[in-house]
Amino acid sequence: MHAVRQLFETLNREYLAVHKAKEDLFWDAYMAISDDSAGFALAEQAYKDFVSDPARLAAVRAALAAMDPAAEDAESRALRHGLTGWLALFESNIVGSQAARELMSELIAMEAALFARRRAFTLHHINEAGEREEATLGVLSTNMSTNRDEAARKSSHDALMALERWVLDHGFLDIVRQRNAFARAQGYADYFDYKVRKNERMSPEQLFAILDDFEVQTRAANSRALEDLSRRCGAGAMLAWNLRYHVSGDISRQFDPYLPFAKALQRWIDSFRRLGIRYRGATLQLDLLERKGKFQNGFCHGPVPAYFDGEGLWVAGQINFTADAKPDQVGSGARAINTLFHEGGHAAHFANVTQNSPCFSQEFAPTSMAYAETQSMFCDSLLDDGDWLKRYARDAAGEAIPDALIRSRIETTQPFAAYGERSLLVVPYFERALYRLDDARLNADAVLALARSCEQRILGVAPGPRPLLAIPHLLNQESAASYHGYLLANMAVHQTRAYFQREYGYLTDNPAIGPELAGHYWAPGNSVSHDQTLLSLTGESFNARYLADSCNRTVAEAWAEAEAGIAAAAARARPRDDGASLDAKIRIVDGARLLADNSESDAAMCRQFEHWVGEHYPALNS
């Protein structure tokens, strides 16, 4: 037993070291704090070598075999549980041949080189003031949604189309070939097949049985919405740079005063506190502002996974998350609070995994992307609820958002609910087809034609407002061939929301939600499957019907639900502020610069942040 215990503790200790080294360099590279892409690639390789080491896998198998299967004392159960977690991690990441390991090493180097080149590549568009400026992906997207000038919106979409061509001309196709070669060296049909089986523990056929069914269920609603938009606004509304604006642009502008950027931090903290969400002493580092060279998509990574160590002492998580907000752009406040809820939901999940090894509380395989995204997407789903908006969306004078404006947004966006989900759905259809292309057909023109074909079939427009090859997830092996996880997660989110509605009648500020999520979804980490967590909380296995039903609701049905929620919230006693905190050490940074922290209190941090925003963006106060 001593040798088994020693192996287990060694795995925990050594994993923490390679994981933290990789994640610290990942943060510095992706936040443009450092340009040490070579150092990051070496750390990434060390991590991959650890999790794919056949010798460690063999040692874990031998240790489990050496344990007395009849032993049921606490130490034996804990060791068996922890080693089973390591077994799952190694089996999910094992690279079975030297040839495949060499392909992986080359792939890491290729991706690091593309990342470095992409960071230096800048995009430009015309902003709200009619000025040509450098722009991040988030700024381009927001400009297409809110800018009243069609030429400005088109400039943003042109930048995304240019990015597609740049990606294809600067090594992405070589990476696709290398990924396929790596997967085939291990006996998989292609890289998509490899990723789905490893990450979601299902076959591509099982995955597409779910996706094809959802596509059929939402096809008619998507077609109706597009046809109606074309009738009302003309064929020009269907153009890629106009579609988002006509779906929500004017409403987004009207919402803007009620969701100011400077208040986003306070509203996230207040809302999560009242939901009973706690971070168990974790250290959170948030980088929320756009910056030259910084990665142009939100993410959450944890350098230190939370767990109970061999002495039973709690090791609190260390978690970083980011956004790329431009505070003086219309829509930036809504974007910021969405990121805080989404990435803050990820952080709450990983801070609350209460197992006996860090292997259970990290975001990579065998952690399912669908499972991980369920946590974040559940949290950000609250932002669309009428009762949440009525309580938290307030203008500078403290006036609550009018019911009529909430209704207007529902009238504008509900017909496009199916389109929104199909914007997720199109990515796995494209990626599956991409990795099925043989090398002879893998050229820029063929891949662009494939992208447009998939967009036309699933979205009903081509190119789409967000051209497929401009999506950053496709470039990184951890997120490539995994985008279906967002849609599977949203299916689980609506299933989870339905449970809380049945059980409690409401979600906003419901103090039971945090403890329920922590107990059923977060605590076990990846020691159980996504389906098992859903069954534990909701009493039923994974069910896609709730999301499909939501997409197919009429405007009248959606407004009736929102109106009832607003009325019920007004009748309930407002939650008392009992002074409880999120139980987290929080630092708000801009690269290497500290903007605010909660060393004094959460309230003081929020005041510091508001002051900084007001000082650096004085136009927001006018």
Secondary structure by P-SEA (a helix, b strand, c coil): caaaaaaaaaaaaaaaaaaaaaaaaaaaaaaccccaaaaaaaaaaaaaaaaacaaaaaaaaaaaaacccccccaaaaaaaaaaaaaaaaaaacccccaaaaaaaaaaaaaaaaaaaaaaabbbbbbccccbbbbbcaaaaaaaaaccccaaaaaaaaaaaaaaaaaaaaccaaaaaaaaaaaaaaaccccaaaaaaaaaccccaaaaaaaaaaaaaaaaaaaaaaaaaaaaaccccccccccccccccaaaaaaacccccccaaaaaaaaaaaaacccccbbbbbbbcccccccccccccccccccccccccccbbbbbbbbbbccccccaaaaaaaaaaaaaaaaaaaaacccccccccccccccccaaaaaaaaaaaacccccaaaaaccccccccccccaaaaaaaaaccccaaaaaaaaaaaaaaaaaaaaacccccccaaaaaaaaaaaaaaccccccccccccccccccccccccccaaaaaaaaaaaaaaaaaaacccccccccaaaaaaaaccccccccccaaaaaaacccccccaaaaaaaaaccaaaaaaaaaaaaaaaaacccccccccccccbbbbbccccccccccccaaaaaaaaaaaaaaacccccc
